[in-house]
Each structure stands twice: as C-alpha cells, then as structure tokens.
Amino acid sequence: MLRMTFRNYIGGRWADSVSGKLFENRNPADRTDLIGVFQESTPADAADAIAAAGRAYPSWRQVPAPRRAEILFRAAQLIAERKEDFARDMTREMGKVLDETRGDVQEAIDMTYFMAGEGRRLYGQTVPSELPNKFAMSVRQPIGVCAVITPWNFPMAIPSWKIIPALVCGNTVVFKPATLTPLSAVNFVKVLEEAGVPPGVVNLVTGGSEVGTLLSTHQDVSVVSFTGSTAVGRLVNQNAADSFKKVHLEMGGKNVIMIMDDAQLELAVEGCLWGGFGTSGQRCTAASRVVVHEKVYDRFVTELVGRAKALRVGDGLDPSIQMGPVVSEAQLATVAQYVEIGCKEGATLLTGGHQLRDGAYASGFFHEPTIFGDVSPTMRIAQEEIFGPVVAVMRSHSLEEAIAIGNNVSYGLSASIYTRDVNKAFTAMRDLYTGIFYVNAPTIGAEVHLPFGGTKATGNGHREAGTAALDVFSEWKSVYVDFSGRLQRAQIDTQEL
C-alpha cells in the first residue's frame, strides 16, 4: 500500500521538516489503518514559519478587510463542497461518528461564513468630543503574528474559531495542530491556500511539544491562542509572560446537568446521553456530572442506565454506530484509571466500566459507556476532568443544593438545568458561574455567533466565537482629530455653559 506523506506549509510552500523525521497517524478504531505520515517538526521549522508570517504581515494588514473577507468566503464555500470527504477523514483520524464529524466540519463552515461577514463590520465607535471642532472615534487594528495551538477533539471547528478571526482582523498565523489529528489541519490549510490566502499569511507546522514551546516563547509572536488541558495551558501562559504576549486560553471543564423534580425526564435522559457520551465524552463541554433531585433520582437513573447500555459502540464510519473509540491508547488508560478510582472511592458502578477488546474491538481503543451512581460531590470522578465516556450521577434535595454542587469544581465552562419552572431556570441561569448555560438542553451545542469560553480554571477571560473573538485578535486604537486650528487641552479647556 502506498504511504501518504504530508508536509508542513511555510511561506506558501509545502515542505519537509528540517529534522527529516516523520510520525504516523493511525485510525483509533482500527490501528492497522495507517492514514498517513506527517512531519516531526522542530523549533527550527516553527521559527521558519514565524519568519514567513512576519514577512507576510505588512502587506496582509494593508489588504482592506472586505477583500480579506472575500477570500474567507471562498474558503467557506470550498469547505462546504468537501464536507463529506473532510468528515470521513476526521472520523478515521480521531474516531467520533460521522454525524459528529459532519457537524464539526459544518461548524468550520459556519464560523468562516460568519467571520467573513465581519470583514464589513469591524465596527468601532464614533462619539461626540467634549471640545468643539474635534472628532473622536475608535478603530480595531491587527496585532501581528498569531500562534494557534489546537486540540484533537474538534480538529476543524476549533482551528476555524481561531484562524479565521485572526485573518479577518489582518493578522498572520502559524498553526500547530494536535499530533493526533494532523490530516484535518492539512485539509483546512489547503482550502485556505486554494481560496487565495497569500503565501506566508497562514503557515502549518506539525509536531510535538517543542514546536508549541517555541511558538509561545518566540519574541516575534504577538498572540498565542491555545485550546487544550489546563496543565498545558498554564505552561503556555507562563511561557508567554516574559514577552507580554496576548494570550487566549481555552482549557478544561467539569460540566453539570441539573435535573429538577418537575423536569421532562425523557428529554433529560436524551440530553444526558448526548452530553455525556457524544464524542465518547471527549469534549471540554461534556456533561460528565449529573445532579438529580431525590424525588426523581431512581426513575431517572433506571432510564439513563438502560439507554446507555443500548448505545452501539464501534467504528464511527459505520452509520449504525452511536459512539466511537477514544482517541488513543493513553486516553483509554486514563479512562480505565478513573473507573478504578470511582470504584475505590465507593461510587456505585451502574453500567459499563470496561474496555472493549474482543472481536471488532480488538484493533481499536474502545470503552463502554460508563455511569456511576451514589457519587459524592467531593469524589475525584466528580471533580476532575476525565475526558472519556464516564458520567457521575449525584442526588440533591433542592435547587439550591444542585447549584452549590454545580459550582463546587475548579472549572466553569458549561452548565444546564432541566425544569419546567421558569423561576428555577432563571435562578440557575443567574447563579451558575459558568461561561455557557443551557435550559432544557445538555451542556454541549454552542453556536458560532455567541461567545464561547468559561470561567475559573477553564480560561483566562477571553472568548472565542461571535464578535468576542475579534477582541482576541485585534487591539483598540482611539483616534482624535482636532480641526479647530488651535491647541485645545482636554479636561482643561472645556467650555462652561
């Protein structure tokens, strides 16, 4: 079989790494399926990409924003035309089922169309001056070279959240994707190249942590946008601190669904299945905690366990499959470790808890959908991000207790409540300290035109998506035009009426 070799993209050229080394990309549902080999890049490759982005920046920033947007609009059209191919590639390299990878690609389409529209709406403010014959306004300005470091679980959607707003604002980009999902990154960058993004404006460097370290420390990088674990995000922040780079971090979550005694239980069960086991639980917004009012706890758990047992696990390319593998052997080991921790802590294993290794599962990284009951809010399985198909179910006596449990973790990304009482819904909406909140829906399902991000250890205050993303990739400049023909001293020469 012919081995596909994929290259870095630097300065408008597809090139090998200076290291001469390659790494394999294999299907987590079938490790005998070699997708291709990719460049094991070095800091020298990353430095070349940064230099190329730096050279391209002066001319790209001068391209009128509506013209930049027209290129991005063409990119969105190309992604839409190739949606099915890109989805299949994504399922092969990271495992989630085709419906989900189609949604991932669709999110990239949506984000690219949305941000292309912002090319004609990079609004500032005009305000009346306090002095006569003086005009006051603000404008957005680009920042420079942006380093974009993305995870494997949304390998086209998340890059689009970062790269497209960076480009529409007039910045240039060096993109380091996760080593587990480089093909989706190549597909995305090839589309941008074909759409007409000039050489050096977008650069792709595949490889490991050394590349990421160089991107977060290099003096010519002005912005670092990172999505991944809290531990790595902390290192990125520390690396960037010395040079005062602008840093955007989107990290972990330990999200809660609260189910009240007046909830529509069938809908709540559907939401918890999708929230807990979509992407095999490998989402930062996954509903890994469920807090259920004691009056409906037993009935809810019975229904949820029954539905989880019936989920069909397997190769995501099979249309009948509802949950794919986890992404890697290391991730599978982490899930197994947390199942063991939950059992030792005294939680009740209600279903699942085992790796799937026999028959059709023998060549992949499969784990059963797993539910723990009788979980205490202080248990590790209720506090730490597992990033796998494991859900912890807890009891509550009241809405107030459910909210307290929901807030009592180090993360603050997403939360949800199922209730038919509008007062309860608005109380929870107000009191859950998260960046995203849902009513009668699970903790996943964000849309591109609203801000995405979280509080506490989930992030550092910035947001992706919506027009909030523009604030990561631009700086405000206030402009004053005095046409009085004389010196006017603000706050001193103001006229008295």
LODRENVEX-44180 format. One record per residue: x, y, z of N, C-alpha, C in turn. Coordinates in steps of 0.1 Angstrom, whole numbers, plus 5000, padded with zeros to 4 digits. Layout:
REM LODRENVEX-44180
XYZXYZXYZ
...
REM end
This chain:
REM LODRENVEX-44180
500849885000500050005000500950135000
500550224992501350354991501150435004
502250475010502150555022502150705018
501050775023500850915021501750995030
502551085024503351175032502851315031
502651375043502151515043503251605048
503251735043504251825046503751945054
504752015060504452155065504152245054
503452355058503152465048503752595054
504852645048505552755053505852855041
505452975043505753075033505153045019
504052975019503352935006503952815000
504752735006505352615001505052495010
504852385004504652255012506052195013
506652185025508052145027508252045038
509251965037509651875047510251945059
510151885071510851935083512351925081
513052015087514552005087515051885095
514151835103514551715111514651585102
513951585091513951465083513151355090
512451375101511751275108510251285105
509551175107508151165104507451095116
506151125117505351045127504050995120
503550875125502450815119501150865125
500150865116498750905120497850775117
497350715128496550595126495150605132
494350525126492850525130492650465144
492150545153491950485167490850375167
490050365157489150255157489750125151
490850145143491550025137492950065135
493850025144495250075144496050015132
495449925125496149875113495949975101
495050065103494750165092495650285094
496750285085497650405085497150515076
496750625082496250735074497250805066
498450825072499550895066500650915076
501750975071502851015079503051165078
503451235089503451375089504851415095
505151545093506451595097506651605112
507651555117508051565131508951695132
508251805133508951935131509751975144
510652065142511552115152511252255155
511852315166511752455167512352535156
513252485148513752555136512652565126
511852465124510752475115509752585119
509452585132508552685138509052825136
510352835138511052965136510953015121
511052925112510952955098509552995095
508552935101507152965099506853105105
507353135116507153265123507853375114
508953345108509653445100508853465087
508253365081507453375069506153455073
505553435084504353505088504753655091
505953675096506353815098506553895085
507153825075507353885062506053915055
505053835057503753855051502853955057
503153985070502254065078502054215072
503154285069502954425065502054435053
502154345043501254365031499854315034
499654205042498354145045497554245054
498154315063497454405071496854525063
497554555052497154665044495954625034
495754495032494654455024493354495031
492454565024491154615030490454495036
489854515048489154405054488154335046
487354415038486354345030486954255019
488154295014488854205005489354075012
489954095024490353975031489153885033
487953945036486753865039486353785027
486553845015486153775002486853645001
488153645004488953525004488353425013
488053465025487553375035486153315031
485353405025484053355020484253245010
485253255001485553144991486053024999
486753045010487152925017485952855023
485052925028483852865034483052785023
483052835011482352765000483052634997
484452634997485252514994485052415005
485052455017484852355028483452295027
482452375024481052315022481052215011
481752245000481752144989482452014992
483352015002484151905005483751845019
482651885024482251855037482351705040
481751625031481751475034483151415034
483951455025485351405024486051445037
485951565041486651615053486151545066
484751515066484251445078484751305078
484851235067485351095067486851095071
487551185066488951195071489051215086
488251295091488251325105487851205114
486851135110486451015117487550915117
488250895106489350805105490450845115
490750975116491951005124491651035139
490351065143490151085157488951005162
488150945154487250835159485750875160
485350995162483951025165483150995153
481850965155480950915145480751015134
480350975122480251055110479251175113
478151155119477251265122477951375129
478851335139479551435147480651505139
481351435130482451495122481851585112
480651545107479951635097479651765105
479251755117478951875125480151955128
481251895130482551965132482952045120
482851985108483152055096482152165093
480852135096479852245095480152365103
480652335115480952445124482052535118
483052465111484052545104483452625093
482552565086481852645075481052765081
480352735092479552845098480452955103
481552925110482453025115483153105104
483453035093484153105083483253205076
481953155073481053255067480753365077
480553335090480253445099481353545100
482653495101483753595102484053665089
483753605078483853675065482953795065
481753775071480853885072481354005080
482153965090482754075099483754155092
484254115080485154195072484554325068
483254335068482554465065481954525078
482254455089481654505102482654505113
483854545110484854565121484654695127
483454705134482954825139483854885150
484055015150484555095161483455175167
483855285174482855385179483155525174
482155595171482355745170481555805181
482155905188481555965199481756125198
480856195204481056345205482156385214
483056475209484156525217483556625227
484356635238483956735248484456875244
485256885233485757005228485157035215
485057165211484457205198485457175187
484957145175485757125163486857015165
486356905171487156795174486356665172
486956575165486256445161486956335169
486156245175486656135183486055995178
486955905177486555765172487455665177
487055535175487955425178487955325166
489055265164489155165153489955035158
489654925152490454805155491654805147
492754755152493954735145494554595147
495154535137495754405138496954405147
497354295152498454285162499754235156
499654135147500954075142500853935139
501853855143501853715141501153645152
500253555149499453485159499853335158
500153285170500453135171499153075176
498652965168497452895171497752755174
497352705186497652575190496352505194
496052395187494652345188494652195192
493552145198493452005202492951915191
492851785195492451685185490951665185
490151705195488751665196487851735186
488151855182487451935172488451985162
489051895154490251935146490052025134
488752065131488552165121487752285127
486852255135486052365141486852455149
487652405159488452495167489552575160
490252515150491152595142490352715135
489152685131488452795124488052905134
487752865146487452975156488653065158
489853025156491053105159491553165146
491753085136492453125124491653235116
490353205115489553295106489453435112
489053445125489053585130490453655130
491453575132492853635132493053695118
492653615107492953665094492053785090
490753775094489853895090490354015097
490954005108491454125115492754185109
493454105100494654145094495954085099
495853985107497053925113497453805104
498653755106499153635100499253525111
499353405106499153285115500253185113
500653125125501352995125500552895133
500252785126499252695131499952565135
499852525148500352395152499152305157
498652205149497552125153498052015162
497151945169497451825177498051715168
499051645174499651545166498751425163
497651415170496651305167495751335156
495651465151494751495141495351595131
496451555125497151655115496451655102
495751555098495151555084494051655083
493251675093492151775093492851915092
493951935098494652065097495152085083
495751985077496251995063495052025054
493951955056492751985047492352125049
492352185061491852315063492852415057
494052395058495052495053495052485038
494952365032494852355017493652435012
492552435019491452515015491752665015
492452715025492752855026493752895015
494652805012495652825001494852834988
493952744985493152744973492252864972
491752914983490853024983491553154980
492953154981493653274977494353344989
494453285000495253345011496653355006
497353475007498653485001499653405009
500853375002501953305009502353365021
502553285032503053335044502053385054
500853405049499753455058499253345067
499253225062498953115071500053005069
500552955080501652865080501252745089
501552625085501252505092502552425096
502652395109503852325113503252205122
503452085118503051975127504251925135
503951865147504951815156504551825170
505451805179505151795193505351915201
505651895214505652005224506752105222
507852065216508952165213508452275204
507652235194507152335185506252435192
505352385201504452465209505252555218
506252505224507052595233507752705225
508252675214508852785206507852895202
506652845198505552945194505153035206
505152975218504753055229505853145235
507053125231508153205236508853295226
508653275214509353355204508953495204
509953585203509753725205508953795194
508853725182508153785171506653735170
506253655180504853615181504153715190
503053775185502353875193501153815201
500553715196499353655202499553505202
499153435213499153295214497653255218
497053175209495753125212495752975213
495452925225495652775229494352715234
494052605229492952515234493552385238
493252335250493852215255493652195270
494552115276494352095290494852215298
494352215311494652325320496152325323
496752205325498152195328499052255317
498752215305499552275293499252425292
497952455293497652605292498352685302
498552635314499352705324500852725319
501352625313502752645308502752745296
501752735288501752835277501652975282
500852995292500753135299502053175305
502753085312504053115318505053145307
505053065296506053085285505853225279
504653265277504353395270504553515279
504653495292504553605302505753705300
506953645298508153725298508053835287
507453805275507453895264506153965263
505253955273503954025274503153995262
503153875257502253845246500853845250
499953875241498553855243498253705243
497653655254497353505255495953475256
495453385248494053335250494153185253
493453145264493453015268492052955269
491852845263490552775265490952635269
490552595282491052475288489952385292
490052325304489152215308487752255312
487052145315485652165320485252045329
484352065338483751955345482251995347
481551975336480252045334479151965341
478052035345476951975352475651995345
474851895345473451895342472651885355
471751975358470951965370469451935365
468951825371467651775368466651795380
465751875378464751905389463651805389
462851805400461751715401460651735391
460551855385459551885376460051875361
461251815359461751815346461051715337
461051735324460551635315461651525314
461451415321462551315323463051255310
462151225301462651165289463551255281
463251385281464151485274465451495282
465351485295466651495303467551375301
466951265300467751145297468451155283
467651195273468251225260469451315260
469251425268470251525269471551475276
471351395286472451335294473251235285
472551155278473251065269474051135258
473451235252474251315242475351395249
475051455260476051535267477151455273
476851335277477951255284478751165275
478051125264478751025255478951065241
478451185237478851245224480351265224
480951235212482451235211483151145222
482451045226482950955236483351025249
482551135252482851215264484151305262
484651315250485951385248485651525243
484851595251484651745248484851815261
485351945259485552025271484252065277
483152055269481752085274480951955278
481651845278480851715281480151725294
479051665295478251665307478651545315
479751555322480351445330479751435344
478951535348478351535361476851555359
476051475366474551495365474051495380
473351605383472851625397471251615396
470751515403469251485401468551505414
467451565413466551585425466251445431
466251435444466051305450464651245447
463651325444462351275441462251195428
463151225419463151155406464451085403
465351075413466651015411466550865406
465750785413465750645410465150615396
464150685393463550675380464450725369
465050835371466050885361467150795359
467750745369468950655368468550535360
467450475364467050355357466950375342
466350485338466150525324467550545317
468350625324469650665318470550535316
470550455326471450335325470950245314
469650225313469050145302469450195288
469350325287469750385274471250375271
472050395281473450385279473950245275
473250145282473650005278473349975264
472350045258471850015245472650095234
473550185238474350255228475250165220
475350185208476150095199477550165197
478550085202479950135202480650065190
481450145183482250085172482950195164
483250145151483850235142482950345137
483350465139482450585136482150595121
482850525112482450525098481250445095
480850355104479650275103478450365107
477450385098476350475101475450425113
475550295116474750245127475350265141
476550315141477350325154476950465160
476750465174476450585181477550645189
478550565192479750615200480950545195
481950625191483250575186484250545197
485450525193486550495202486950625209
487850605220488550725225489750735215
490450845216491350885206492750815206
493150765217494450705218494550605229
495650525229495850425240496050495253
496750615253496950685266495550735271
494650785262493350825267492550715272
492650595266491950475271492450445285
493750445287494350415300493850515311
493750645307493250745316491750715321
490950675311489550645314489550525323
490350415321490350305329490850335343
491750425344492250465357491150535365
490350625359489350695366488150595370
487950495362486950395366487350325379
488650295379489150225391489050325403
489450455401489350545412487850565417
486950565408485550575412485050465420
485450345416485150225424485750225438
487050265439487750275452487150375461
486650485455486050595463484750555468
484150445464482850405469481650435461
481850495449480650515440480150385435
478950375431478350255426478450255410
479150155405479250135391477950075385
477150165379475850125374475850055361
476750095352476850025339478250055333
478749975325480049995318481249965327
482250045325483450035333484549945327
484349895315485349805309485749855296
487049825293487549845279486949735270
486749765258486249665248487449615239
487749495240489049445233488749325224
487649265224487449145216486749175202
486949075193486249085180486549215173
485449285169485649405161486349515169
486449505182487149605190488649585192
489149465187490549425190491549525185
491349595174492349685169492149835172
491249855182490949995185490950025200
490650155203490650205217489250225221
488550125224487150135228486850115243
485850185248485450175262483950185263
483450105272481950105274481550245279
480350285275479650395282479550365297
479950445305480050415320479350515328
478550465337477850555346478050515361
478450605369478550585384477350655391
476750585400475750645409476150655423
475350725431475750745445477050815447
477350905438478550985438478551095448
479551115456479651235464480351345456
479851465458480351575450481851605452
482451545463483851565465484751455460
484151355454484951245448485751295436
486851235434487651275422486951265409
486051155408485351145395484351255393
484051325404483051445403483851575403
485151575404485951695405486851715393
487451605388488551605378488051575364
488551645354488151615341488751485336
487851395332488251255327488451255312
487651325305487751335290487551195284
486451135288486050995283484650975286
484150855282482650825284482350775298
482550865308482250835322481350955328
480250915333479351015339479050985354
479151085362478951075376477651135380
476751055386475351095390475251115405
474751235409474651275423473251315426
472851295439471551345444471651485449
470451555448470351675455468951685461
468751765472467551785479466751905474
467451995467466852125463467652185451
467052285445467752365435468952425441
468852485453470052555459471252455461
470952335465472052235467472552195453
471752185443472252145430473152255424
472752385426473652495422474952495429
474952465442476152465450477052355445
476552235442477352125437477852165424
477052225415477552265402478652355402
478652455412479752555413480952505420
480852395427481952345435482952265428
483552315417484652255409485552365405
486752325401487752435397487452495383
486552425376486252475362484952555362
484752625351483452695349483052725335
483052615327482752625313481252625310
480552515312479152505308478352435319
477052475319476152415329474752415322
473852325328472552315322471552275333
470252315331469252275340468052225332
467452115337466152065331465052095341
464152175338462952215346461852275338
460652275343459552345336459152465343
459952505353459652615362460552735357
459952835352460852945347461553015358
461053015370461753075381463053005385
462952875385464152785387465152805376
464652815364465552825352466352955353
465653065357466353195357467253205370
466853145380467753135392469053065389
468952955383470152875380470952955369
470353015360470953095349471853205356
471253265366471953365373473153315382
472953205389473853165400474953075396
474753005384475852915380476953005374
478152995379479353075375480053005364
479453005352480052945340479953045328
480753015318480653095306479553065297
478952945298477852895290476752835298
475552855295474452795303473252755294
472652645296471552595288470352565297
469152585292467952545298467252435289
466952325296466352215289467152165276
468452165278469352115268470652075275
471451985269472651945275473752055275
474852025280475952125281476752145269
476352075258477152085245476152145235
476752205225475852255214476052405212
477152465214477352605212477252645198
476852765195476652825182477752925179
478152945167479253025164479053175166
477853225166477653365167477453415181
477753335191477753375205479153345211
479553425221480953395227480953255233
482153195232482453065237483653065247
483453015259484553015268484053005282
484952995292484552975306485253055316
484953025328485453095340486453005348
487053065358487952995367489052925359
489252795362490452725355490152685341
488952725336488652695322489352785312
489552915316490153005307490753125314
491153225306491753345312491053475308
489753455306488953575305488553615290
489253555281488953585267487853485262
487253515250486253435245486553405230
486153285225486153255211484753275206
484653275192483353275185482653405187
481653435179480953555179481953675177
481453795179482253915177483353925188
483053845199484053855210485453805206
485453715196486753665191487653775185
486953875180487753985174488654055184
488154055197488954115207490254045210
490253915208491553835210492553875199
492153905187493053925176493154065170
492754155178492854295175493054385187
493554505185493754595196492954725192
492454795202491654915200492655035199
492355125190493055245189492055365189
492255455199491355565199492055685191
491255745183491755855174491055985176
491756095177491156225179491656315168
490756375161491056475150490656615154
491556695156491256835160491356925148
490256985144490257075132489857215136
490257245149489957385154491057485150
492257435146493257525143494057585154
493757535166494457595178494657475188
495457505198495757405209494457395218
493957275219492857255229493257145239
493257185251493757095262492557025268
492356895266491256815271491156835286
490056835291489656855306490156985311
490957065304491357195309490557305302
490557295288489957395280488457375277
487857285285486357265283485657395286
484657425277483957555279482857545289
482657645297481557655306480357705299
479157645302477957695295477457825303
REM end
